[in-house]
Amino acid sequence: MNGWPPATIKAAQDYFNTAKMLLNVVGANDQQTGNIFEYWQNKLTERLKQNLQLINSATRVEHAQIAVGTPTITSTDVEKFSTPGPLLDEVIKCQEEAKKSQIDSRLSIVTECKVTRIWQQENQATALETTRGVVNVGESKVILAMGTIPSTTLVLNSFPQAKNAGKRFTAHFISAIVARIPREDFLEIFDWEESIKDDLREKNLQLAAIYFAGIDQETQGQYHIQLSAISDPDPTNKTHIDTGARNMPDVVATASPKQLETSKDYIVFVCAVLGELFDNPGNGLEKNDLDDPTTNVTLQVLETDKELSLWETMDKATFEVLEQGLSPRGKDRVEYWHGDPDTGQWKCERNKIRVPGLVHEASTMWIGDDQEAVVGLDYRLKGVENVYITGASLWPTGGSWNPTLTMVALAQHLADNLIGSKKSVPI
């Protein structure tokens, strides 16, 4: 959290536990993740921990953290967290309360509606211009709980006094590496009963999810690998296909049907490798002359030697993880996927795909207590009395970690501040 205000760091730390409770974040080795993570999860993670010193840039490895959505699991599957369910539950509760008290519901959802502009008067938001008409704000507070680029676009179109909005931008760049290692190589070194090994050879679908972090010594840039492992001896089985799709912890790190169908005697490792985009004055978001107010912005991101150095380090580390950290019989037993996910083939030669895109966009309306910051420590957009910001656009700088938990923690802090909770920290 380089460059983050101490008060914001403290708020995130204070609310991490409640954010984890809301999302029900657990390690992939937790019993709540079900039987599908029962075998390979612990063995592969421990093996990588034991071999961590073989990867020069490594800093740590751990069971991936998964938001499984509910503490009550009624099946053997992961019940992954999804926003619509809890949100709709709250709508129903509010409607029932309103009906009993004969008042308007405290919470409403409007669908198929885009906010194109926020009107203001004397630095106070007064109305929302939407594709379904104008909504008066009255005495309400407006909270922009949107993605980084949509919320910044709305601010650029609505509040010219937010002079620095869009003048920073951070994100993650990605490499994608898919490999496989013979299952039998692992069964030879792990001390399971023969009956368990037979099930893993013949019928038992198993997954693993591992988080691996590292740092490029030259630039001090951070990266992490979201490593998903799939062992499926019956990959054309419809039940396996459906179960695997539901339980895969990462939509990015997911093997294709073709990759699995050609690997019934292998463990397939899908690596989503994410590196941090460095703070660069040339990166940013600015308004352009296009007509659509929901998309009339231009994003500029410049690749520098720092990003290239980090990218080389994290790609190298991923190959070392597979060939030295995991493979029991070394690099000659590792094969890599080449070509399109649905039409390619396995080869012994290394292969990596540097994805031409960015994820986890952040920092366009950074929080701070200095004059340059776009948002104050109370999450209020500077220069506007009743507009507040949540999400990764608040990040003063990016980092290696995925942003969701911190986003939820700070949103909870904002909510408590606005309702005057006892948890509220004076700002």
C-alpha positions as CSV (number, residue, x, y, z in Angstrom):
1,M,0.0,0.0,0.0
2,N,2.7,2.4,-1.0
3,G,1.5,6.0,-0.9
4,W,-1.8,5.2,0.9
5,P,-2.9,7.5,3.7
6,P,-2.3,5.8,7.1
7,A,-6.0,6.4,8.0
8,T,-7.2,4.5,4.9
9,I,-4.8,1.6,5.6
10,K,-6.1,1.4,9.1
11,A,-9.7,1.5,7.9
12,A,-9.0,-1.4,5.5
13,Q,-7.3,-3.4,8.2
14,D,-10.1,-2.7,10.7
15,Y,-12.7,-3.9,8.3
16,F,-11.0,-6.9,6.7
17,N,-12.6,-9.4,9.1
18,T,-16.1,-8.1,8.5
19,A,-15.5,-8.1,4.7
20,K,-14.3,-11.7,5.0
21,M,-17.5,-12.5,6.9
22,L,-19.7,-10.9,4.3
23,L,-18.0,-12.8,1.4
24,N,-17.3,-15.8,3.5
25,V,-13.7,-15.9,2.4
26,V,-11.9,-19.2,3.2
27,G,-8.8,-21.0,2.1
28,A,-9.2,-23.5,-0.7
29,N,-8.2,-26.2,1.9
30,D,-11.1,-25.3,4.2
31,Q,-13.8,-27.9,4.6
32,Q,-16.4,-25.5,3.3
33,T,-14.9,-25.8,-0.2
34,G,-16.2,-29.4,-0.3
35,N,-14.8,-32.8,-1.3
36,I,-13.5,-31.6,-4.7
37,F,-10.5,-29.9,-3.0
38,E,-9.9,-32.8,-0.7
39,Y,-6.7,-34.4,-2.0
40,W,-4.5,-32.4,-4.4
41,Q,-5.1,-29.1,-2.6
42,N,-3.0,-29.8,0.4
43,K,-0.4,-32.0,-1.3
44,L,0.4,-29.6,-4.1
45,T,0.5,-26.5,-1.9
46,E,2.8,-28.2,0.6
47,R,5.1,-29.4,-2.2
48,L,5.4,-25.9,-3.6
49,K,6.1,-24.5,-0.1
50,Q,8.9,-27.0,0.3
51,N,10.5,-26.0,-3.0
52,L,10.0,-22.3,-2.7
53,Q,13.7,-21.6,-2.4
54,L,14.1,-22.9,-6.0
55,I,12.3,-19.8,-7.4
56,N,14.5,-16.8,-6.9
57,S,11.8,-14.1,-7.0
58,A,9.3,-16.0,-4.8
59,T,8.1,-14.4,-1.5
60,R,5.3,-16.8,-0.4
61,V,2.8,-19.5,-1.4
62,E,-0.5,-20.3,0.3
63,H,-3.9,-21.8,-0.3
64,A,-5.9,-19.5,-2.5
65,Q,-8.6,-17.6,-0.7
66,I,-12.0,-18.2,-2.1
67,A,-15.3,-16.3,-1.5
68,V,-17.7,-19.2,-1.1
69,G,-20.7,-17.0,-0.4
70,T,-22.4,-18.7,2.5
71,P,-21.1,-20.4,5.7
72,T,-23.7,-23.1,5.3
73,I,-22.8,-25.5,2.5
74,T,-25.5,-28.1,1.8
75,S,-23.7,-30.0,-0.9
76,T,-20.2,-31.1,-1.8
77,D,-19.8,-28.2,-4.2
78,V,-18.4,-24.7,-3.6
79,E,-21.2,-22.2,-3.4
80,K,-19.3,-19.2,-4.8
81,F,-20.2,-15.7,-3.7
82,S,-22.3,-13.7,-6.1
83,T,-23.7,-10.2,-5.5
84,P,-27.2,-10.5,-6.9
85,G,-28.4,-13.1,-4.3
86,P,-27.6,-11.1,-1.1
87,L,-28.7,-7.8,-2.8
88,L,-32.1,-9.3,-3.8
89,D,-32.5,-10.7,-0.3
90,E,-32.1,-7.2,1.1
91,V,-34.7,-5.8,-1.4
92,I,-37.2,-8.5,-0.3
93,K,-36.6,-7.7,3.4
94,C,-37.0,-4.0,2.9
95,Q,-40.2,-4.6,0.9
96,E,-41.6,-6.7,3.7
97,E,-40.7,-4.1,6.3
98,A,-42.3,-1.4,4.2
99,K,-45.5,-3.4,3.7
100,K,-45.9,-3.9,7.5
101,S,-45.2,-0.3,8.3
102,Q,-47.1,1.1,5.2
103,I,-44.2,3.1,4.1
104,D,-42.0,3.2,1.0
105,S,-39.2,0.6,0.8
106,R,-35.8,1.7,2.0
107,L,-34.1,-0.1,-0.9
108,S,-35.1,-0.1,-4.6
109,I,-33.4,-1.4,-7.7
110,V,-33.9,0.1,-11.1
111,T,-33.0,-2.2,-14.0
112,E,-32.0,-1.3,-17.6
113,C,-31.1,2.2,-16.5
114,K,-27.9,4.2,-17.1
115,V,-26.9,7.3,-15.2
116,T,-25.5,9.7,-17.8
117,R,-24.9,12.7,-15.7
118,I,-25.2,14.1,-12.2
119,W,-26.6,17.6,-12.1
120,Q,-25.3,20.0,-9.4
121,Q,-26.1,23.4,-8.0
122,E,-23.7,25.2,-5.7
123,N,-21.5,22.2,-5.5
124,Q,-24.3,20.0,-4.4
125,A,-25.6,17.0,-6.4
126,T,-29.3,17.7,-7.1
127,A,-30.5,15.2,-9.7
128,L,-29.5,12.1,-11.7
129,E,-30.0,12.3,-15.5
130,T,-30.7,8.7,-16.6
131,T,-31.8,6.8,-19.7
132,R,-35.2,6.4,-17.9
133,G,-35.7,10.0,-16.8
134,V,-34.5,12.4,-14.2
135,V,-34.3,11.3,-10.5
136,N,-34.2,14.1,-7.9
137,V,-31.6,13.6,-5.2
138,G,-33.2,15.9,-2.6
139,E,-31.3,15.6,0.7
140,S,-29.8,12.2,-0.2
141,K,-26.2,11.3,-0.5
142,V,-25.0,9.9,-3.8
143,I,-22.6,6.9,-3.7
144,L,-20.8,5.8,-6.8
145,A,-20.4,2.1,-6.3
146,M,-19.4,1.4,-9.9
147,G,-16.3,0.1,-11.7
148,T,-13.3,2.3,-11.9
149,I,-13.7,3.6,-15.4
150,P,-17.5,4.0,-15.4
151,S,-17.5,6.0,-12.2
152,T,-14.7,8.2,-13.4
153,T,-16.4,8.8,-16.7
154,L,-19.5,9.9,-14.8
155,V,-17.5,12.3,-12.7
156,L,-15.7,13.7,-15.7
157,N,-19.0,14.4,-17.4
158,S,-20.6,15.9,-14.2
159,F,-18.1,17.7,-12.0
160,P,-15.5,19.9,-13.8
161,Q,-14.2,21.0,-10.3
162,A,-12.8,17.4,-9.8
163,K,-9.7,18.6,-11.6
164,N,-7.5,15.6,-11.1
165,A,-10.0,12.9,-11.8
166,G,-8.6,10.4,-14.3
167,K,-5.0,11.7,-14.0
168,R,-3.8,8.4,-12.5
169,F,-4.3,4.8,-13.6
170,T,-3.1,1.5,-12.4
171,A,-4.1,-2.1,-13.2
172,H,-2.7,-5.6,-13.6
173,F,-1.2,-6.9,-16.8
174,I,-1.4,-10.7,-17.4
175,S,0.3,-13.7,-18.8
176,A,-1.5,-17.0,-19.3
177,I,0.3,-20.3,-19.2
178,V,-1.3,-23.7,-19.4
179,A,0.7,-26.8,-18.6
180,R,0.2,-30.5,-17.7
181,I,2.2,-33.0,-15.7
182,P,1.5,-36.8,-15.6
183,R,-0.7,-37.6,-12.6
184,E,1.3,-40.8,-11.9
185,D,4.4,-38.7,-11.2
186,F,2.7,-37.3,-8.2
187,L,1.0,-40.5,-7.1
188,E,4.4,-42.1,-6.9
189,I,5.6,-39.6,-4.2
190,F,2.5,-39.0,-2.2
191,D,1.7,-41.4,0.6
192,W,-2.0,-42.1,0.0
193,E,-3.6,-45.5,0.3
194,E,-3.8,-47.5,-2.9
195,S,-7.6,-47.3,-3.0
196,I,-7.4,-43.5,-3.0
197,K,-4.8,-43.5,-5.7
198,D,-7.0,-45.8,-7.8
199,D,-9.9,-43.5,-7.4
200,L,-7.7,-40.5,-8.5
201,R,-6.5,-42.5,-11.5
202,E,-9.9,-43.7,-12.6
203,K,-12.8,-41.6,-11.5
204,N,-12.2,-38.9,-8.9
205,L,-12.4,-35.3,-10.2
206,Q,-10.2,-33.1,-8.0
207,L,-9.2,-29.4,-8.0
208,A,-6.6,-27.2,-6.3
209,A,-6.2,-23.5,-6.1
210,I,-2.9,-22.0,-5.0
211,Y,-1.7,-18.4,-4.6
212,F,2.0,-17.7,-5.3
213,A,3.5,-14.3,-4.8
214,G,6.9,-12.8,-5.8
215,I,8.8,-9.7,-6.5
216,D,11.1,-8.4,-9.3
217,Q,14.3,-7.4,-7.5
218,E,15.3,-4.8,-10.1
219,T,12.1,-2.8,-10.0
220,Q,10.6,-4.0,-6.7
221,G,7.4,-4.6,-8.7
222,Q,5.1,-7.3,-7.3
223,Y,3.4,-10.2,-9.1
224,H,1.3,-13.2,-8.2
225,I,0.2,-16.4,-9.8
226,Q,-3.3,-17.7,-9.6
227,L,-2.7,-21.3,-10.1
228,S,-5.6,-23.7,-10.6
229,A,-5.0,-27.5,-10.9
230,I,-7.5,-29.9,-12.5
231,S,-7.2,-33.7,-12.2
232,D,-10.0,-35.4,-14.2
233,P,-9.6,-39.0,-15.3
234,D,-13.1,-38.8,-17.0
235,P,-13.2,-35.4,-18.7
236,T,-16.1,-36.1,-21.0
237,N,-18.4,-37.1,-18.2
238,K,-21.2,-34.5,-18.1
239,T,-21.3,-34.5,-14.3
240,H,-17.6,-33.8,-14.2
241,I,-18.0,-31.0,-16.7
242,D,-20.8,-29.3,-14.8
243,T,-19.1,-29.8,-11.4
244,G,-15.8,-28.5,-12.6
245,A,-17.4,-25.4,-14.2
246,R,-19.2,-24.6,-10.9
247,N,-16.3,-25.2,-8.7
248,M,-13.3,-23.6,-10.6
249,P,-12.3,-20.7,-8.3
250,D,-11.0,-18.4,-11.1
251,V,-12.9,-17.7,-14.4
252,V,-9.5,-16.6,-15.9
253,A,-7.6,-19.7,-14.8
254,T,-9.9,-22.3,-16.3
255,A,-8.9,-25.2,-18.7
256,S,-10.8,-25.6,-22.0
257,P,-12.7,-28.8,-22.7
258,K,-10.1,-29.7,-25.4
259,Q,-7.2,-29.3,-22.9
260,L,-9.0,-31.6,-20.4
261,E,-10.2,-34.2,-22.9
262,T,-6.6,-34.7,-24.1
263,S,-5.3,-35.0,-20.5
264,K,-7.2,-37.7,-18.7
265,D,-3.9,-39.1,-17.3
266,Y,-2.5,-35.7,-16.3
267,I,-3.0,-32.9,-13.9
268,V,-3.6,-29.7,-15.9
269,F,-2.2,-26.5,-14.4
270,V,-3.7,-23.2,-15.5
271,C,-1.7,-20.2,-14.5
272,A,-3.1,-16.6,-14.6
273,V,0.0,-14.5,-13.8
274,L,-0.7,-10.9,-12.8
275,G,1.9,-8.1,-12.5
276,E,1.3,-4.5,-11.2
277,L,1.3,-1.6,-13.5
278,F,3.6,1.0,-12.2
279,D,2.5,4.6,-11.4
280,N,3.3,6.6,-14.6
281,P,2.3,10.2,-15.2
282,G,1.5,9.3,-18.8
283,N,-1.2,6.8,-17.8
284,G,-4.7,8.2,-17.4
285,L,-8.3,8.7,-18.4
286,E,-9.6,11.8,-20.1
287,K,-12.8,12.9,-21.6
288,N,-13.1,13.0,-25.4
289,D,-15.6,14.4,-27.9
290,L,-17.7,11.3,-28.5
291,D,-21.5,11.6,-28.0
292,D,-22.2,8.8,-25.6
293,P,-21.7,10.2,-22.1
294,T,-21.3,6.7,-20.7
295,T,-18.2,5.9,-22.8
296,N,-16.8,9.3,-24.0
297,V,-13.4,8.8,-22.4
298,T,-9.9,7.8,-23.7
299,L,-7.6,5.6,-21.7
300,Q,-3.9,5.8,-22.2
301,V,-1.5,3.3,-20.7
302,L,2.3,3.4,-21.6
303,E,4.5,0.3,-21.3
304,T,7.9,1.1,-19.7
305,D,11.1,-0.8,-19.0
306,K,9.8,-1.4,-15.5
307,E,6.7,-3.3,-16.7
308,L,8.9,-5.3,-19.1
309,S,11.3,-6.3,-16.4
310,L,8.5,-7.4,-14.1
311,W,6.8,-9.3,-16.9
312,E,10.0,-11.2,-17.6
313,T,10.5,-12.1,-14.0
314,M,6.9,-13.3,-13.4
315,D,6.9,-15.4,-16.6
316,K,10.3,-17.0,-15.6
317,A,9.0,-17.7,-12.1
318,T,5.9,-19.4,-13.5
319,F,7.9,-21.9,-15.5
320,E,10.1,-22.5,-12.5
321,V,7.0,-23.2,-10.4
322,L,5.9,-25.8,-12.8
323,E,9.2,-27.4,-13.7
324,Q,11.1,-27.2,-10.4
325,G,8.5,-26.4,-7.7
326,L,5.8,-28.9,-8.7
327,S,7.0,-31.5,-11.2
328,P,8.4,-34.5,-9.3
329,R,10.6,-35.6,-12.2
330,G,11.7,-32.2,-13.5
331,K,11.1,-30.0,-16.6
332,D,11.2,-32.9,-19.1
333,R,7.8,-34.1,-17.8
334,V,6.0,-30.8,-18.3
335,E,4.1,-30.1,-21.5
336,Y,2.6,-26.7,-22.5
337,W,-0.5,-25.9,-24.5
338,H,0.2,-24.1,-27.8
339,G,-2.4,-22.4,-29.9
340,D,-6.1,-21.7,-29.5
341,P,-7.7,-23.3,-26.4
342,D,-10.1,-25.3,-28.5
343,T,-7.9,-26.3,-31.4
344,G,-4.3,-26.2,-30.1
345,Q,-2.0,-29.0,-28.9
346,W,0.4,-30.1,-26.2
347,K,4.1,-29.7,-26.8
348,C,7.3,-30.0,-24.7
349,E,8.4,-26.4,-25.5
350,R,7.5,-23.6,-23.2
351,N,4.7,-21.3,-24.3
352,K,3.3,-18.2,-22.8
353,I,0.6,-15.7,-23.9
354,R,0.9,-12.1,-22.8
355,V,-2.7,-11.0,-22.8
356,P,-3.3,-7.8,-24.7
357,G,-5.5,-6.3,-22.0
358,L,-5.6,-5.1,-18.3
359,V,-7.6,-6.2,-15.3
360,H,-8.3,-4.7,-11.9
361,E,-8.3,-1.1,-13.1
362,A,-7.7,1.4,-10.3
363,S,-6.4,4.8,-9.0
364,T,-8.4,7.2,-11.2
365,M,-9.9,9.1,-8.2
366,W,-7.4,8.4,-5.5
367,I,-8.0,9.1,-1.8
368,G,-5.8,11.3,0.3
369,D,-5.4,14.2,2.7
370,D,-3.3,16.3,0.3
371,Q,-4.4,18.9,-2.2
372,E,-3.8,16.7,-5.2
373,A,-6.1,13.8,-4.1
374,V,-9.4,13.6,-5.8
375,V,-11.3,12.1,-2.8
376,G,-10.9,13.0,0.8
377,L,-10.4,10.6,3.7
378,D,-14.2,10.6,4.3
379,Y,-14.6,9.2,0.7
380,R,-16.3,12.4,-0.4
381,L,-15.5,13.7,-3.9
382,K,-13.6,16.9,-3.3
383,G,-15.6,20.0,-4.4
384,V,-19.0,18.3,-4.1
385,E,-20.9,18.1,-0.8
386,N,-22.9,14.9,-1.2
387,V,-21.1,12.5,-3.6
388,Y,-19.0,9.7,-2.3
389,I,-16.8,7.2,-4.0
390,T,-16.1,3.5,-3.4
391,G,-14.1,0.9,-5.3
392,A,-10.6,0.5,-6.7
393,S,-10.6,4.0,-8.2
394,L,-9.7,5.1,-4.6
395,W,-6.3,3.4,-4.7
396,P,-3.5,5.9,-4.5
397,T,-1.3,3.2,-6.0
398,G,-1.9,-0.3,-7.2
399,G,-0.3,-3.5,-5.9
400,S,-0.1,-7.2,-6.5
401,W,-3.1,-8.3,-4.6
402,N,-6.6,-8.7,-6.1
403,P,-8.7,-5.7,-5.0
404,T,-12.1,-7.2,-4.0
405,L,-11.6,-7.6,-0.2
406,T,-10.1,-4.2,0.2
407,M,-12.9,-2.7,-1.8
408,V,-15.5,-4.3,0.4
409,A,-13.7,-3.3,3.6
410,L,-13.6,0.3,2.7
411,A,-17.2,0.3,1.5
412,Q,-18.2,-1.0,4.9
413,H,-16.2,1.7,6.5
414,L,-17.9,4.4,4.4
415,A,-21.4,2.9,5.2
416,D,-20.7,3.0,8.9
417,N,-19.4,6.6,8.7
418,L,-22.6,7.6,6.8
419,I,-25.0,6.0,9.3
420,G,-23.0,7.1,12.4
421,S,-22.2,3.6,13.6
422,K,-20.2,3.1,16.7
423,K,-17.5,1.7,14.5
424,S,-17.2,5.0,12.7
425,V,-13.7,6.5,12.9
426,P,-13.6,10.3,13.2
427,I,-12.2,11.8,10.0
